[in-house]
Amino acid sequence: QVGRSTESPIDFVVTDTISGSQNNDETQITQSTISRFACRIVCDRNPPYTARIFAAGFDSSKNIFLGEKAAKWKNPDGHMDGLTTNGVLVMHPKGGFTEESKPGVWREISVCGEVYTLRETRSAQQRGKLV
């Protein structure tokens, strides 16, 4: 599990820094655009070695945790889905992960692992289009 919280459910703590610092002594922490509980990454240890990303975090009771301001909705099948307040964005480079690769299109991941186009702003209540 990834996020900016230092609470025990978080395995990897990520913080924002102000760009342009020349060394670690000059690095400054700024208001974070990373959700407290940002996402969970689940990787199969057996073939076909599938990796999945799910937005939102999971508390110590293993329940999904989303902030008050997070966008939430009910899917046609009746399941709830949503987006973290600041979004969990992914980009797959064109040409794969090589030195010759070029940036791809950024997408946003939902709580249920669905992939959407980006919202108008990172914290907008209206989700993008399902990809």
Backbone atoms as SQL, in Angstrom:
CREATE TABLE atoms (id INTEGER PRIMARY KEY, chain TEXT, resi INTEGER, resn TEXT, atom TEXT, x REAL, y REAL, z REAL);
INSERT INTO atoms VALUES
  (1, 'A', 1, 'GLN', 'N', 0.850, -1.167, 0.000),
  (2, 'A', 1, 'GLN', 'CA', 0.000, 0.000, 0.000),
  (3, 'A', 1, 'GLN', 'C', 0.898, 1.234, 0.000),
  (4, 'A', 2, 'VAL', 'N', 0.515, 2.240, -0.785),
  (5, 'A', 2, 'VAL', 'CA', 1.316, 3.445, -0.984),
  (6, 'A', 2, 'VAL', 'C', 0.510, 4.667, -0.548),
  (7, 'A', 3, 'GLY', 'N', 1.149, 5.641, 0.075),
  (8, 'A', 3, 'GLY', 'CA', 0.491, 6.882, 0.459),
  (9, 'A', 3, 'GLY', 'C', 1.422, 7.769, 1.246),
  (10, 'A', 4, 'ARG', 'N', 0.924, 8.949, 1.645),
  (11, 'A', 4, 'ARG', 'CA', 1.769, 9.883, 2.396),
  (12, 'A', 4, 'ARG', 'C', 1.647, 9.697, 3.894),
  (13, 'A', 5, 'SER', 'N', 0.688, 8.895, 4.347),
  (14, 'A', 5, 'SER', 'CA', 0.528, 8.643, 5.773),
  (15, 'A', 5, 'SER', 'C', 1.660, 7.764, 6.293),
  (16, 'A', 6, 'THR', 'N', 2.026, 7.979, 7.534),
  (17, 'A', 6, 'THR', 'CA', 3.038, 7.113, 8.160),
  (18, 'A', 6, 'THR', 'C', 2.376, 6.076, 9.062),
  (19, 'A', 7, 'GLU', 'N', 1.048, 5.942, 8.949),
  (20, 'A', 7, 'GLU', 'CA', 0.334, 4.948, 9.749),
  (21, 'A', 7, 'GLU', 'C', 0.700, 3.542, 9.290),
  (22, 'A', 8, 'SER', 'N', 0.499, 2.555, 10.164),
  (23, 'A', 8, 'SER', 'CA', 0.957, 1.190, 9.914),
  (24, 'A', 8, 'SER', 'C', 0.406, 0.510, 8.658),
  (25, 'A', 9, 'PRO', 'N', -0.827, 0.813, 8.172),
  (26, 'A', 9, 'PRO', 'CA', -1.254, 0.129, 6.944),
  (27, 'A', 9, 'PRO', 'C', -0.446, 0.512, 5.701),
  (28, 'A', 10, 'ILE', 'N', 0.330, 1.601, 5.771),
  (29, 'A', 10, 'ILE', 'CA', 1.091, 2.071, 4.612),
  (30, 'A', 10, 'ILE', 'C', 2.450, 1.383, 4.573),
  (31, 'A', 11, 'ASP', 'N', 2.742, 0.726, 3.440),
  (32, 'A', 11, 'ASP', 'CA', 4.018, 0.035, 3.257),
  (33, 'A', 11, 'ASP', 'C', 5.086, 0.960, 2.697),
  (34, 'A', 12, 'PHE', 'N', 4.685, 1.873, 1.802),
  (35, 'A', 12, 'PHE', 'CA', 5.615, 2.794, 1.155),
  (36, 'A', 12, 'PHE', 'C', 5.109, 4.219, 1.331),
  (37, 'A', 13, 'VAL', 'N', 5.834, 5.023, 2.097),
  (38, 'A', 13, 'VAL', 'CA', 5.461, 6.411, 2.347),
  (39, 'A', 13, 'VAL', 'C', 6.086, 7.283, 1.272),
  (40, 'A', 14, 'VAL', 'N', 5.250, 8.108, 0.606),
  (41, 'A', 14, 'VAL', 'CA', 5.696, 8.976, -0.469),
  (42, 'A', 14, 'VAL', 'C', 5.368, 10.413, -0.078),
  (43, 'A', 15, 'THR', 'N', 6.332, 11.340, -0.264),
  (44, 'A', 15, 'THR', 'CA', 6.089, 12.748, 0.037),
  (45, 'A', 15, 'THR', 'C', 6.390, 13.594, -1.189),
  (46, 'A', 16, 'ASP', 'N', 5.773, 14.765, -1.251),
  (47, 'A', 16, 'ASP', 'CA', 6.058, 15.739, -2.302),
  (48, 'A', 16, 'ASP', 'C', 7.231, 16.602, -1.865),
  (49, 'A', 17, 'THR', 'N', 8.017, 17.065, -2.820),
  (50, 'A', 17, 'THR', 'CA', 9.058, 18.042, -2.542),
  (51, 'A', 17, 'THR', 'C', 8.957, 19.148, -3.585),
  (52, 'A', 18, 'ILE', 'N', 9.497, 20.305, -3.258),
  (53, 'A', 18, 'ILE', 'CA', 9.523, 21.420, -4.211),
  (54, 'A', 18, 'ILE', 'C', 10.638, 21.147, -5.204),
  (55, 'A', 19, 'SER', 'N', 10.327, 21.189, -6.489),
  (56, 'A', 19, 'SER', 'CA', 11.343, 20.912, -7.498),
  (57, 'A', 19, 'SER', 'C', 12.365, 22.035, -7.560),
  (58, 'A', 20, 'GLY', 'N', 13.548, 21.714, -8.081),
  (59, 'A', 20, 'GLY', 'CA', 14.583, 22.717, -8.236),
  (60, 'A', 20, 'GLY', 'C', 15.629, 22.685, -7.146),
  (61, 'A', 21, 'SER', 'N', 15.440, 21.844, -6.124),
  (62, 'A', 21, 'SER', 'CA', 16.444, 21.748, -5.067),
  (63, 'A', 21, 'SER', 'C', 17.691, 21.088, -5.631),
  (64, 'A', 22, 'GLN', 'N', 18.849, 21.601, -5.260),
  (65, 'A', 22, 'GLN', 'CA', 20.117, 21.090, -5.775),
  (66, 'A', 22, 'GLN', 'C', 20.627, 19.891, -4.985),
  (67, 'A', 23, 'ASN', 'N', 20.300, 19.823, -3.718),
  (68, 'A', 23, 'ASN', 'CA', 20.716, 18.678, -2.915),
  (69, 'A', 23, 'ASN', 'C', 19.701, 18.438, -1.818),
  (70, 'A', 24, 'ASN', 'N', 19.897, 17.377, -1.056),
  (71, 'A', 24, 'ASN', 'CA', 18.921, 17.003, -0.027),
  (72, 'A', 24, 'ASN', 'C', 18.770, 18.057, 1.061),
  (73, 'A', 25, 'ASP', 'N', 19.822, 18.853, 1.327),
  (74, 'A', 25, 'ASP', 'CA', 19.739, 19.876, 2.360),
  (75, 'A', 25, 'ASP', 'C', 18.745, 20.977, 1.991),
  (76, 'A', 26, 'GLU', 'N', 18.542, 21.197, 0.695),
  (77, 'A', 26, 'GLU', 'CA', 17.652, 22.267, 0.237),
  (78, 'A', 26, 'GLU', 'C', 16.236, 21.784, -0.023),
  (79, 'A', 27, 'THR', 'N', 16.011, 20.472, 0.041),
  (80, 'A', 27, 'THR', 'CA', 14.702, 19.926, -0.260),
  (81, 'A', 27, 'THR', 'C', 13.680, 20.429, 0.754),
  (82, 'A', 28, 'GLN', 'N', 12.572, 20.957, 0.251),
  (83, 'A', 28, 'GLN', 'CA', 11.521, 21.460, 1.120),
  (84, 'A', 28, 'GLN', 'C', 10.249, 20.660, 0.903),
  (85, 'A', 29, 'ILE', 'N', 9.537, 20.409, 1.969),
  (86, 'A', 29, 'ILE', 'CA', 8.253, 19.718, 1.867),
  (87, 'A', 29, 'ILE', 'C', 7.194, 20.779, 1.588),
  (88, 'A', 30, 'THR', 'N', 6.277, 20.461, 0.679),
  (89, 'A', 30, 'THR', 'CA', 5.204, 21.376, 0.325),
  (90, 'A', 30, 'THR', 'C', 3.878, 20.688, 0.621),
  (91, 'A', 31, 'GLN', 'N', 2.749, 21.393, 0.460),
  (92, 'A', 31, 'GLN', 'CA', 1.447, 20.768, 0.664),
  (93, 'A', 31, 'GLN', 'C', 1.327, 19.598, -0.293),
  (94, 'A', 32, 'SER', 'N', 0.967, 18.451, 0.221),
  (95, 'A', 32, 'SER', 'CA', 1.009, 17.226, -0.571),
  (96, 'A', 32, 'SER', 'C', -0.144, 17.115, -1.556),
  (97, 'A', 33, 'THR', 'N', 0.169, 16.597, -2.738),
  (98, 'A', 33, 'THR', 'CA', -0.859, 16.236, -3.720),
  (99, 'A', 33, 'THR', 'C', -1.011, 14.724, -3.733),
  (100, 'A', 34, 'ILE', 'N', -0.393, 14.061, -2.758),
  (101, 'A', 34, 'ILE', 'CA', -0.491, 12.608, -2.641),
  (102, 'A', 34, 'ILE', 'C', -1.501, 12.299, -1.546),
  (103, 'A', 35, 'SER', 'N', -2.451, 11.434, -1.830),
  (104, 'A', 35, 'SER', 'CA', -3.468, 11.085, -0.851),
  (105, 'A', 35, 'SER', 'C', -2.846, 10.361, 0.332),
  (106, 'A', 36, 'ARG', 'N', -3.469, 10.533, 1.487),
  (107, 'A', 36, 'ARG', 'CA', -2.980, 9.887, 2.703),
  (108, 'A', 36, 'ARG', 'C', -2.878, 8.380, 2.510),
  (109, 'A', 37, 'PHE', 'N', -3.937, 7.780, 1.992),
  (110, 'A', 37, 'PHE', 'CA', -3.934, 6.387, 1.571),
  (111, 'A', 37, 'PHE', 'C', -4.163, 6.426, 0.060),
  (112, 'A', 38, 'ALA', 'N', -3.127, 6.379, -0.728),
  (113, 'A', 38, 'ALA', 'CA', -3.248, 6.624, -2.165),
  (114, 'A', 38, 'ALA', 'C', -3.727, 5.407, -2.944),
  (115, 'A', 39, 'CYS', 'N', -2.996, 4.302, -2.842),
  (116, 'A', 39, 'CYS', 'CA', -3.382, 3.144, -3.649),
  (117, 'A', 39, 'CYS', 'C', -2.803, 1.862, -3.079),
  (118, 'A', 40, 'ARG', 'N', -3.324, 0.764, -3.562),
  (119, 'A', 40, 'ARG', 'CA', -2.795, -0.553, -3.235),
  (120, 'A', 40, 'ARG', 'C', -2.401, -1.201, -4.551),
  (121, 'A', 41, 'ILE', 'N', -1.218, -1.776, -4.563),
  (122, 'A', 41, 'ILE', 'CA', -0.722, -2.494, -5.742),
  (123, 'A', 41, 'ILE', 'C', -0.683, -3.973, -5.375),
  (124, 'A', 42, 'VAL', 'N', -1.356, -4.795, -6.178),
  (125, 'A', 42, 'VAL', 'CA', -1.428, -6.229, -5.921),
  (126, 'A', 42, 'VAL', 'C', -0.790, -6.959, -7.099),
  (127, 'A', 43, 'CYS', 'N', 0.218, -7.763, -6.813),
  (128, 'A', 43, 'CYS', 'CA', 0.932, -8.509, -7.855),
  (129, 'A', 43, 'CYS', 'C', 0.809, -10.006, -7.589),
  (130, 'A', 44, 'ASP', 'N', 0.424, -10.759, -8.617),
  (131, 'A', 44, 'ASP', 'CA', 0.375, -12.215, -8.503),
  (132, 'A', 44, 'ASP', 'C', 1.789, -12.758, -8.491),
  (133, 'A', 45, 'ARG', 'N', 2.060, -13.689, -7.599),
  (134, 'A', 45, 'ARG', 'CA', 3.386, -14.291, -7.500),
  (135, 'A', 45, 'ARG', 'C', 3.518, -15.528, -8.387),
  (136, 'A', 46, 'ASN', 'N', 2.432, -15.911, -9.019),
  (137, 'A', 46, 'ASN', 'CA', 2.430, -17.065, -9.917),
  (138, 'A', 46, 'ASN', 'C', 1.964, -16.621, -11.299),
  (139, 'A', 47, 'PRO', 'N', 2.361, -17.373, -12.357),
  (140, 'A', 47, 'PRO', 'CA', 1.941, -16.996, -13.711),
  (141, 'A', 47, 'PRO', 'C', 0.438, -16.798, -13.760),
  (142, 'A', 48, 'PRO', 'N', -0.039, -15.783, -14.467),
  (143, 'A', 48, 'PRO', 'CA', 0.634, -14.937, -15.445),
  (144, 'A', 48, 'PRO', 'C', 1.258, -13.673, -14.864),
  (145, 'A', 49, 'TYR', 'N', 1.519, -13.590, -13.551),
  (146, 'A', 49, 'TYR', 'CA', 2.185, -12.463, -12.900),
  (147, 'A', 49, 'TYR', 'C', 1.478, -11.130, -13.162),
  (148, 'A', 50, 'THR', 'N', 0.194, -11.120, -13.004),
  (149, 'A', 50, 'THR', 'CA', -0.609, -9.920, -13.231),
  (150, 'A', 50, 'THR', 'C', -0.415, -8.923, -12.093),
  (151, 'A', 51, 'ALA', 'N', -0.305, -7.647, -12.437),
  (152, 'A', 51, 'ALA', 'CA', -0.243, -6.577, -11.442),
  (153, 'A', 51, 'ALA', 'C', -1.496, -5.714, -11.582),
  (154, 'A', 52, 'ARG', 'N', -2.102, -5.361, -10.465),
  (155, 'A', 52, 'ARG', 'CA', -3.299, -4.533, -10.465),
  (156, 'A', 52, 'ARG', 'C', -3.104, -3.363, -9.519),
  (157, 'A', 53, 'ILE', 'N', -3.658, -2.211, -9.886),
  (158, 'A', 53, 'ILE', 'CA', -3.596, -1.022, -9.038),
  (159, 'A', 53, 'ILE', 'C', -5.030, -0.648, -8.669),
  (160, 'A', 54, 'PHE', 'N', -5.246, -0.403, -7.382),
  (161, 'A', 54, 'PHE', 'CA', -6.540, 0.017, -6.885),
  (162, 'A', 54, 'PHE', 'C', -6.362, 1.332, -6.148),
  (163, 'A', 55, 'ALA', 'N', -7.105, 2.370, -6.551),
  (164, 'A', 55, 'ALA', 'CA', -7.035, 3.656, -5.866),
  (165, 'A', 55, 'ALA', 'C', -7.675, 3.499, -4.492),
  (166, 'A', 56, 'ALA', 'N', -7.299, 4.359, -3.573),
  (167, 'A', 56, 'ALA', 'CA', -7.782, 4.387, -2.194),
  (168, 'A', 56, 'ALA', 'C', -6.932, 3.479, -1.339),
  (169, 'A', 57, 'GLY', 'N', -7.068, 3.682, -0.081),
  (170, 'A', 57, 'GLY', 'CA', -6.305, 2.880, 0.857),
  (171, 'A', 57, 'GLY', 'C', -7.214, 1.959, 1.627),
  (172, 'A', 58, 'PHE', 'N', -6.588, 1.160, 2.430),
  (173, 'A', 58, 'PHE', 'CA', -7.313, 0.211, 3.247),
  (174, 'A', 58, 'PHE', 'C', -6.857, 0.412, 4.681),
  (175, 'A', 59, 'ASP', 'N', -7.812, 0.531, 5.582),
  (176, 'A', 59, 'ASP', 'CA', -7.461, 0.764, 6.980),
  (177, 'A', 59, 'ASP', 'C', -7.037, -0.536, 7.653),
  (178, 'A', 60, 'SER', 'N', -6.789, -0.483, 8.956),
  (179, 'A', 60, 'SER', 'CA', -6.307, -1.658, 9.680),
  (180, 'A', 60, 'SER', 'C', -7.324, -2.795, 9.704),
  (181, 'A', 61, 'SER', 'N', -8.599, -2.490, 9.439),
  (182, 'A', 61, 'SER', 'CA', -9.631, -3.529, 9.350),
  (183, 'A', 61, 'SER', 'C', -9.804, -4.031, 7.925),
  (184, 'A', 62, 'LYS', 'N', -8.931, -3.586, 7.017),
  (185, 'A', 62, 'LYS', 'CA', -8.946, -3.952, 5.603),
  (186, 'A', 62, 'LYS', 'C', -10.190, -3.446, 4.872),
  (187, 'A', 63, 'ASN', 'N', -10.785, -2.359, 5.380),
  (188, 'A', 63, 'ASN', 'CA', -11.896, -1.700, 4.696),
  (189, 'A', 63, 'ASN', 'C', -11.345, -0.566, 3.848),
  (190, 'A', 64, 'ILE', 'N', -11.986, -0.311, 2.702),
  (191, 'A', 64, 'ILE', 'CA', -11.558, 0.785, 1.829),
  (192, 'A', 64, 'ILE', 'C', -11.764, 2.103, 2.556),
  (193, 'A', 65, 'PHE', 'N', -10.785, 2.988, 2.413),
  (194, 'A', 65, 'PHE', 'CA', -10.844, 4.288, 3.058),
  (195, 'A', 65, 'PHE', 'C', -10.702, 5.371, 2.007),
  (196, 'A', 66, 'LEU', 'N', -11.720, 6.237, 1.879),
  (197, 'A', 66, 'LEU', 'CA', -11.675, 7.396, 0.984),
  (198, 'A', 66, 'LEU', 'C', -11.991, 8.637, 1.794),
  (199, 'A', 67, 'GLY', 'N', -11.384, 9.758, 1.426),
  (200, 'A', 67, 'GLY', 'CA', -11.652, 11.018, 2.098),
  (201, 'A', 67, 'GLY', 'C', -13.060, 11.517, 1.827),
  (202, 'A', 68, 'GLU', 'N', -13.494, 12.465, 2.655),
  (203, 'A', 68, 'GLU', 'CA', -14.827, 13.041, 2.527),
  (204, 'A', 68, 'GLU', 'C', -15.070, 13.660, 1.164),
  (205, 'A', 69, 'LYS', 'N', -14.045, 14.308, 0.605),
  (206, 'A', 69, 'LYS', 'CA', -14.197, 15.040, -0.649),
  (207, 'A', 69, 'LYS', 'C', -13.976, 14.175, -1.884),
  (208, 'A', 70, 'ALA', 'N', -13.702, 12.910, -1.703),
  (209, 'A', 70, 'ALA', 'CA', -13.438, 12.026, -2.831),
  (210, 'A', 70, 'ALA', 'C', -14.705, 11.798, -3.656),
  (211, 'A', 71, 'ALA', 'N', -14.534, 11.693, -4.977),
  (212, 'A', 71, 'ALA', 'CA', -15.662, 11.411, -5.875),
  (213, 'A', 71, 'ALA', 'C', -16.075, 9.954, -5.694),
  (214, 'A', 72, 'LYS', 'N', -17.381, 9.714, -5.525),
  (215, 'A', 72, 'LYS', 'CA', -17.904, 8.361, -5.331),
  (216, 'A', 72, 'LYS', 'C', -19.162, 8.196, -6.176),
  (217, 'A', 73, 'TRP', 'N', -19.424, 6.977, -6.642),
  (218, 'A', 73, 'TRP', 'CA', -20.623, 6.690, -7.426),
  (219, 'A', 73, 'TRP', 'C', -20.938, 5.210, -7.356),
  (220, 'A', 74, 'LYS', 'N', -22.171, 4.870, -7.766),
  (221, 'A', 74, 'LYS', 'CA', -22.605, 3.475, -7.814),
  (222, 'A', 74, 'LYS', 'C', -22.598, 3.036, -9.275),
  (223, 'A', 75, 'ASN', 'N', -21.929, 1.931, -9.558),
  (224, 'A', 75, 'ASN', 'CA', -21.886, 1.384, -10.921),
  (225, 'A', 75, 'ASN', 'C', -23.221, 0.744, -11.267),
  (226, 'A', 76, 'PRO', 'N', -23.499, 0.519, -12.571),
  (227, 'A', 76, 'PRO', 'CA', -24.759, -0.122, -12.970),
  (228, 'A', 76, 'PRO', 'C', -24.981, -1.483, -12.295),
  (229, 'A', 77, 'ASP', 'N', -23.883, -2.172, -11.933),
  (230, 'A', 77, 'ASP', 'CA', -24.032, -3.468, -11.273),
  (231, 'A', 77, 'ASP', 'C', -24.282, -3.343, -9.770),
  (232, 'A', 78, 'GLY', 'N', -24.384, -2.099, -9.270),
  (233, 'A', 78, 'GLY', 'CA', -24.690, -1.867, -7.870),
  (234, 'A', 78, 'GLY', 'C', -23.484, -1.710, -6.966),
  (235, 'A', 79, 'HIS', 'N', -22.279, -1.954, -7.462),
  (236, 'A', 79, 'HIS', 'CA', -21.074, -1.801, -6.663),
  (237, 'A', 79, 'HIS', 'C', -20.667, -0.325, -6.587),
  (238, 'A', 80, 'MET', 'N', -20.160, 0.058, -5.444),
  (239, 'A', 80, 'MET', 'CA', -19.649, 1.417, -5.281),
  (240, 'A', 80, 'MET', 'C', -18.249, 1.501, -5.869),
  (241, 'A', 81, 'ASP', 'N', -17.921, 2.645, -6.456),
  (242, 'A', 81, 'ASP', 'CA', -16.582, 2.916, -6.981),
  (243, 'A', 81, 'ASP', 'C', -16.272, 4.366, -6.634),
  (244, 'A', 82, 'GLY', 'N', -15.056, 4.781, -6.828),
  (245, 'A', 82, 'GLY', 'CA', -14.700, 6.154, -6.521),
  (246, 'A', 82, 'GLY', 'C', -13.269, 6.458, -6.906),
  (247, 'A', 83, 'LEU', 'N', -12.885, 7.695, -6.682),
  (248, 'A', 83, 'LEU', 'CA', -11.538, 8.178, -6.972),
  (249, 'A', 83, 'LEU', 'C', -10.986, 8.826, -5.722),
  (250, 'A', 84, 'THR', 'N', -9.693, 8.723, -5.508),
  (251, 'A', 84, 'THR', 'CA', -9.109, 9.414, -4.363),
  (252, 'A', 84, 'THR', 'C', -9.208, 10.917, -4.603),
  (253, 'A', 85, 'THR', 'N', -9.139, 11.686, -3.540),
  (254, 'A', 85, 'THR', 'CA', -9.281, 13.138, -3.636),
  (255, 'A', 85, 'THR', 'C', -8.320, 13.732, -4.662),
  (256, 'A', 86, 'ASN', 'N', -7.056, 13.319, -4.629),
  (257, 'A', 86, 'ASN', 'CA', -6.056, 13.856, -5.547),
  (258, 'A', 86, 'ASN', 'C', -5.823, 12.982, -6.772),
  (259, 'A', 87, 'GLY', 'N', -6.413, 11.818, -6.821),
  (260, 'A', 87, 'GLY', 'CA', -6.269, 10.929, -7.963),
  (261, 'A', 87, 'GLY', 'C', -5.043, 10.040, -7.875),
  (262, 'A', 88, 'VAL', 'N', -5.160, 8.866, -8.464),
  (263, 'A', 88, 'VAL', 'CA', -4.032, 7.957, -8.661),
  (264, 'A', 88, 'VAL', 'C', -3.860, 7.851, -10.167),
  (265, 'A', 89, 'LEU', 'N', -2.766, 8.425, -10.670),
  (266, 'A', 89, 'LEU', 'CA', -2.540, 8.526, -12.107),
  (267, 'A', 89, 'LEU', 'C', -1.463, 7.557, -12.552),
  (268, 'A', 90, 'VAL', 'N', -1.663, 6.967, -13.715),
  (269, 'A', 90, 'VAL', 'CA', -0.669, 6.082, -14.306),
  (270, 'A', 90, 'VAL', 'C', -0.456, 6.469, -15.764),
  (271, 'A', 91, 'MET', 'N', 0.734, 6.152, -16.254),
  (272, 'A', 91, 'MET', 'CA', 1.051, 6.424, -17.652),
  (273, 'A', 91, 'MET', 'C', 1.920, 5.283, -18.145),
  (274, 'A', 92, 'HIS', 'N', 1.530, 4.704, -19.262),
  (275, 'A', 92, 'HIS', 'CA', 2.331, 3.654, -19.879),
  (276, 'A', 92, 'HIS', 'C', 3.066, 4.278, -21.053),
  (277, 'A', 93, 'PRO', 'N', 4.397, 4.279, -21.012),
  (278, 'A', 93, 'PRO', 'CA', 5.145, 4.928, -22.094),
  (279, 'A', 93, 'PRO', 'C', 4.961, 4.224, -23.435),
  (280, 'A', 94, 'LYS', 'N', 4.950, 5.029, -24.504),
  (281, 'A', 94, 'LYS', 'CA', 4.881, 4.470, -25.857),
  (282, 'A', 94, 'LYS', 'C', 6.208, 3.788, -26.143),
  (283, 'A', 95, 'GLY', 'N', 6.164, 2.575, -26.630),
  (284, 'A', 95, 'GLY', 'CA', 7.385, 1.835, -26.903),
  (285, 'A', 95, 'GLY', 'C', 7.866, 1.036, -25.708),
  (286, 'A', 96, 'GLY', 'N', 7.029, 0.939, -24.670),
  (287, 'A', 96, 'GLY', 'CA', 7.411, 0.168, -23.493),
  (288, 'A', 96, 'GLY', 'C', 8.426, 0.901, -22.636),
  (289, 'A', 97, 'PHE', 'N', 9.085, 0.175, -21.773),
  (290, 'A', 97, 'PHE', 'CA', 10.046, 0.766, -20.842),
  (291, 'A', 97, 'PHE', 'C', 11.455, 0.588, -21.383),
  (292, 'A', 98, 'THR', 'N', 11.815, 1.429, -22.348),
  (293, 'A', 98, 'THR', 'CA', 13.138, 1.395, -22.956),
  (294, 'A', 98, 'THR', 'C', 13.700, 2.808, -23.002),
  (295, 'A', 99, 'GLU', 'N', 14.968, 2.931, -23.373),
  (296, 'A', 99, 'GLU', 'CA', 15.580, 4.261, -23.496),
  (297, 'A', 99, 'GLU', 'C', 14.945, 5.072, -24.612),
  (298, 'A', 100, 'GLU', 'N', 14.366, 4.411, -25.608),
  (299, 'A', 100, 'GLU', 'CA', 13.751, 5.108, -26.738),
  (300, 'A', 100, 'GLU', 'C', 12.273, 5.423, -26.512),
  (301, 'A', 101, 'SER', 'N', 11.723, 5.020, -25.373),
  (302, 'A', 101, 'SER', 'CA', 10.292, 5.211, -25.146),
  (303, 'A', 101, 'SER', 'C', 9.941, 6.695, -25.043),
  (304, 'A', 102, 'LYS', 'N', 8.704, 7.003, -25.376),
  (305, 'A', 102, 'LYS', 'CA', 8.157, 8.363, -25.313),
  (306, 'A', 102, 'LYS', 'C', 7.001, 8.370, -24.309),
  (307, 'A', 103, 'PRO', 'N', 6.705, 9.535, -23.726),
  (308, 'A', 103, 'PRO', 'CA', 5.578, 9.588, -22.788),
  (309, 'A', 103, 'PRO', 'C', 4.273, 9.161, -23.433),
  (310, 'A', 104, 'GLY', 'N', 3.462, 8.463, -22.677),
  (311, 'A', 104, 'GLY', 'CA', 2.140, 8.045, -23.143),
  (312, 'A', 104, 'GLY', 'C', 1.077, 8.980, -22.578),
  (313, 'A', 105, 'VAL', 'N', -0.161, 8.517, -22.570),
  (314, 'A', 105, 'VAL', 'CA', -1.297, 9.300, -22.085),
  (315, 'A', 105, 'VAL', 'C', -1.519, 8.972, -20.605),
  (316, 'A', 106, 'TRP', 'N', -1.721, 10.000, -19.799),
  (317, 'A', 106, 'TRP', 'CA', -2.013, 9.788, -18.385),
  (318, 'A', 106, 'TRP', 'C', -3.456, 9.339, -18.224),
  (319, 'A', 107, 'ARG', 'N', -3.676, 8.387, -17.323),
  (320, 'A', 107, 'ARG', 'CA', -5.003, 7.861, -17.000),
  (321, 'A', 107, 'ARG', 'C', -5.173, 7.857, -15.485),
  (322, 'A', 108, 'GLU', 'N', -6.429, 7.764, -15.037),
  (323, 'A', 108, 'GLU', 'CA', -6.704, 7.723, -13.601),
  (324, 'A', 108, 'GLU', 'C', -7.327, 6.385, -13.231),
  (325, 'A', 109, 'ILE', 'N', -6.921, 5.853, -12.084),
  (326, 'A', 109, 'ILE', 'CA', -7.384, 4.557, -11.615),
  (327, 'A', 109, 'ILE', 'C', -8.422, 4.758, -10.516),
  (328, 'A', 110, 'SER', 'N', -9.507, 3.971, -10.583),
  (329, 'A', 110, 'SER', 'CA', -10.560, 4.062, -9.569),
  (330, 'A', 110, 'SER', 'C', -10.337, 3.040, -8.460),
  (331, 'A', 111, 'VAL', 'N', -11.164, 3.133, -7.425),
  (332, 'A', 111, 'VAL', 'CA', -11.109, 2.197, -6.306),
  (333, 'A', 111, 'VAL', 'C', -11.236, 0.755, -6.802),
  (334, 'A', 112, 'CYS', 'N', -12.111, 0.522, -7.758),
  (335, 'A', 112, 'CYS', 'CA', -12.329, -0.834, -8.278),
  (336, 'A', 112, 'CYS', 'C', -11.307, -1.231, -9.341),
  (337, 'A', 113, 'GLY', 'N', -10.336, -0.362, -9.606),
  (338, 'A', 113, 'GLY', 'CA', -9.298, -0.688, -10.575),
  (339, 'A', 113, 'GLY', 'C', -9.652, -0.357, -12.011),
  (340, 'A', 114, 'GLU', 'N', -10.756, 0.376, -12.219),
  (341, 'A', 114, 'GLU', 'CA', -11.131, 0.788, -13.569),
  (342, 'A', 114, 'GLU', 'C', -10.216, 1.929, -14.018),
  (343, 'A', 115, 'VAL', 'N', -10.084, 2.103, -15.329),
  (344, 'A', 115, 'VAL', 'CA', -9.207, 3.122, -15.896),
  (345, 'A', 115, 'VAL', 'C', -10.060, 4.196, -16.571),
  (346, 'A', 116, 'TYR', 'N', -9.800, 5.466, -16.213),
  (347, 'A', 116, 'TYR', 'CA', -10.569, 6.594, -16.728),
  (348, 'A', 116, 'TYR', 'C', -9.644, 7.637, -17.346),
  (349, 'A', 117, 'THR', 'N', -10.195, 8.443, -18.267),
  (350, 'A', 117, 'THR', 'CA', -9.458, 9.616, -18.732),
  (351, 'A', 117, 'THR', 'C', -9.349, 10.566, -17.545),
  (352, 'A', 118, 'LEU', 'N', -8.449, 11.537, -17.621),
  (353, 'A', 118, 'LEU', 'CA', -8.256, 12.462, -16.510),
  (354, 'A', 118, 'LEU', 'C', -9.470, 13.348, -16.300),
  (355, 'A', 119, 'ARG', 'N', -9.696, 13.713, -15.040),
  (356, 'A', 119, 'ARG', 'CA', -10.754, 14.667, -14.704),
  (357, 'A', 119, 'ARG', 'C', -10.320, 16.063, -15.134),
  (358, 'A', 120, 'GLU', 'N', -11.261, 17.003, -15.153),
  (359, 'A', 120, 'GLU', 'CA', -10.955, 18.383, -15.537),
  (360, 'A', 120, 'GLU', 'C', -9.889, 18.970, -14.615),
  (361, 'A', 121, 'THR', 'N', -10.013, 18.722, -13.326),
  (362, 'A', 121, 'THR', 'CA', -8.970, 19.069, -12.354),
  (363, 'A', 121, 'THR', 'C', -8.753, 17.844, -11.482),
  (364, 'A', 122, 'ARG', 'N', -7.616, 17.771, -10.815),
  (365, 'A', 122, 'ARG', 'CA', -7.280, 16.587, -10.023),
  (366, 'A', 122, 'ARG', 'C', -8.329, 16.253, -8.968),
  (367, 'A', 123, 'SER', 'N', -8.981, 17.267, -8.399),
  (368, 'A', 123, 'SER', 'CA', -9.929, 17.014, -7.310),
  (369, 'A', 123, 'SER', 'C', -11.389, 17.191, -7.728),
  (370, 'A', 124, 'ALA', 'N', -11.668, 17.265, -9.036),
  (371, 'A', 124, 'ALA', 'CA', -13.046, 17.444, -9.507),
  (372, 'A', 124, 'ALA', 'C', -13.919, 16.263, -9.087),
  (373, 'A', 125, 'GLN', 'N', -15.182, 16.528, -8.826),
  (374, 'A', 125, 'GLN', 'CA', -16.119, 15.475, -8.431),
  (375, 'A', 125, 'GLN', 'C', -16.570, 14.614, -9.609),
  (376, 'A', 126, 'GLN', 'N', -16.498, 15.147, -10.827),
  (377, 'A', 126, 'GLN', 'CA', -16.932, 14.421, -12.022),
  (378, 'A', 126, 'GLN', 'C', -15.785, 13.567, -12.545),
  (379, 'A', 127, 'ARG', 'N', -15.994, 12.262, -12.667),
  (380, 'A', 127, 'ARG', 'CA', -14.942, 11.376, -13.183),
  (381, 'A', 127, 'ARG', 'C', -14.783, 11.549, -14.678),
  (382, 'A', 128, 'GLY', 'N', -13.641, 11.092, -15.196),
  (383, 'A', 128, 'GLY', 'CA', -13.408, 11.105, -16.633),
  (384, 'A', 128, 'GLY', 'C', -14.192, 9.988, -17.308),
  (385, 'A', 129, 'LYS', 'N', -13.913, 9.751, -18.582),
  (386, 'A', 129, 'LYS', 'CA', -14.592, 8.697, -19.337),
  (387, 'A', 129, 'LYS', 'C', -13.889, 7.369, -19.112),
  (388, 'A', 130, 'LEU', 'N', -14.677, 6.306, -18.973),
  (389, 'A', 130, 'LEU', 'CA', -14.144, 4.958, -18.804),
  (390, 'A', 130, 'LEU', 'C', -13.345, 4.573, -20.056),
  (391, 'A', 131, 'VAL', 'N', -12.134, 4.075, -19.860),
  (392, 'A', 131, 'VAL', 'CA', -11.276, 3.682, -20.986),
  (393, 'A', 131, 'VAL', 'C', -11.320, 2.166, -21.115);
